[in-house]
Amino acid sequence: MDGCRRAGRGVSTVVPFTLALASGVVRGEARIPDDARGTVLCCHGFKGFARWGFFPLLAERLDERGFIAITYDGSGNGIGVDRESFTERDAFFANTYAREQADLDGVIAAAQGRGWLLDDGGFALVGHSRGGATALLHAARPDARVRALVTWAAIGDVRRWTAEQRRDWRARGWLDVPNTRTGEVLRLGTAQLDEIEVEGGASLDLIAAAGRLTIPWLIAHGADDETVSPDDGERLAAAAPHATHHVVPRAGHTFGATHPLDGVPAPLADVLGRTLDFLDRHAR
């Protein structure tokens, strides 16, 4: 465990963890302030990882506000033991929405067992892009202990591919997934296609999940999102009229963040500040 002093506050401890779950291996870390008053779990998106871009900054800022901040790499995101490179391609190939839900369940169980969930075991979730879907689907479950939800640029539908793309995906047995940052091309197998076309139904209906949600929810979306249309945020908000919907002006899918993060662009400062204030009010 590594301790670090936070400006104006006490000592924070960073605890790395590795979980061998039925869904696969999950690696992450928990930032634990000595004056913790709540817990927030953060879910990355498709082709994302816990140390990408804004996630370390988000964890640091949550820590400064007195939250235990837990970030982790999903077992099927393809990131290897260096927590940076896509070396686990077989895991990426086999990834599914169900696997991502199982990963989150495993992290929650581990946090409970290690005393990282306070008081009644409640916590908050923050999810970006497809990680927003992961967080939403969990929060909408009747047995969830989620106190508050924040989604950044969340998808509103798991069917992200055209009929032609799905036909080609099925015929080849995989879908080529380019990573524009690294130039790599990853392959995604048909297990996820089966989920979407055969098994999806109510279990992956994000609009229906939004309609079931009764906890405080902040929906943040960039006005100029080039990856997930702002229309997705509009549909989620329309299904959950109690939610707070914030459109960030002149913001793309990552709110101006790059990897590695170089400064804090205005759109990221906007969504980060609103998220922290929202969690201060609702996730203690």
Steps between C-alpha positions, in 0.01 A plus 500: 500500500628846409411805707484851358415828670215701358508878490332642808383159618631179649673201350354298214597136444507344153427127510549298179297182460468203267183291500473156344128493421291251309478766228880539484783695660417852617777740604453834667571723793317671782594847621403514866505829691540473876184710542285305251131592495380298202605272215492546123569225243602612150428299183699559181355460152565292189874494421548695823698418812538624856816701440380663178490877474266651756442198728807553725407868533140409583621257769732764649223760511258254659765419759544871573125524564519216753380213282659160469558484123516158335611465138556173318569338162221272383604141439409528132640841412824348369739695721782290644701494820678826414154665527569690177540270197246285313682170546205282608334473161326170573323664792391790279378254237274327756368811675124548554266732684427217744871466572523871576209470742669202668824699530319785675324255732839349588657837574204597720525172692875550548446857619241378749732228628793739541301763685500755218122542508399707800201492735218308328718393208364763264713657227484715188585410140663709229517357147633635171357401161430125504604507865199724550285212376674263741433736789138567394410133461638424846337802665159407355504155661256463790772370733751777424645709783585795278438839660573715197593453134704719266537415130734680261421465128305179568362290218121477483480175302728194488429456128787714376545335159300505178326192362770473230777513760327232706461273195870534422586447867302176504640375171864559595468392863646824628479877471813709437520777761759768418666694779555846355739595783746212451425389144431144620214294364334276758252221428169461678334157481136414444408438866417868530306490175297210642422715805379787287299302243385197695523557872465877526137569571414668827831406664694744280227759438666817624195722452290260707773496767498880503125496557541275805763713666387698805833613649666835422657486153718749315505447122788696343562503126715707268309715253746403226549133589630331187483142637172478693240743373357754746166349395587201722516729800173662397325160481633392839391828655155476342455155655606628843347846547625514859863487378720806460603536135798720422630562148860622500555767232774442242581159650578177317483143623786535751425861598830615352712242684777306328727218611725577669310792647660834418341760724131536577304639203196711573238235408666247732519757780128564446386138521745417778385789718132421451564132575683572825235746618223253409667218693562729797125556520380147434767237572611558858 
